[in-house]
């Protein structure tokens, strides 16, 4: 394996593409749809959003690098055929790449935050970089803490994509409503238009938070399953993960409980879909998310071998991807309503 291919594998390119896809799906299929159907426009420029997404992807890439850097010994037990650091790429090169990638990512985040007139927004990227470092060094070896840190960072992916746009919408709300007054029926009160606009932004935030919660819960499930899969290496090198400390049976039970909680939340959304006659969304949730989640819950009870948990981890990733893809079906249903 040449160094270029090794580096692509090290930074998990498919995962990075999913991160970028998620952020663009939130931007256009959720935020853009809500605004567009009401006659409003996105405020964040395409270049600035691209830079925001690039910064997110680069931080994730840096996180994968530093995680593998500190996980070399454990991976010799858990994934002996997939080791990159020290085998195909020198350790010092990996550390250098981690520092450079994160430095560039943070500078990009600072630039975007500056362009938006709120430099404090760059704290999100700064804290994410720090969280990924401490996750690799400390958090991932603690019961559930590592899982929660990764889940929070996963939730930030859709949240950031929506939140940055909403910040700009709020900053420019007065100007937006003033412009809109030229196109509404004569005699319409300014306060009424502003109230409508604020309600739209509130709806967008609810959906963004909903996607963030979906990412949070599905990531917890997947991380626990991966911890069970990595049980042997984690136990050998003293990582106090949930299955190591409380046993595989308890870890499976926790993952199942979280999955059932997800199914209940989705069931509530499906009830609302039926109430609004959105049969298409109901069926999509049922076959693309609910049934696969139920299958994961069922198969977790039967899983015994490392390969079983590897398959379930991949199934969970497919559920996560199905949730992202739904945003485009949501756009269709929104414009058909």
Secondary structure by P-SEA (a helix, b strand, c coil): ccaaaaaaaaaaaaaaaaaaaaaaaaacccaaaaaaaacccccccaaaaaaaaaaaaaaaaaaaaaaaaaaaaaaaccccccccccccccaaaaaaaaaaaaaaaaaaaaaaaaaacccccaaaaaaaaaaaaaaacccccccaaaaaaaaaaaaaaaaaaaaaaaaaaaaaaaaaaaaacccccccccaaaaaaaaaaaaaaaaaaaaaaaaaaaaaaaaaaaaaaaaaaaaaaaaccccccccccaaaaaaaaaaaaaaaaaaaaaaaaaaaaacaaaaaaaaacccaaaaaaaaaaaaacccaaaaaaaaaaaaaaaaaaaaaaaaaaaaaaac
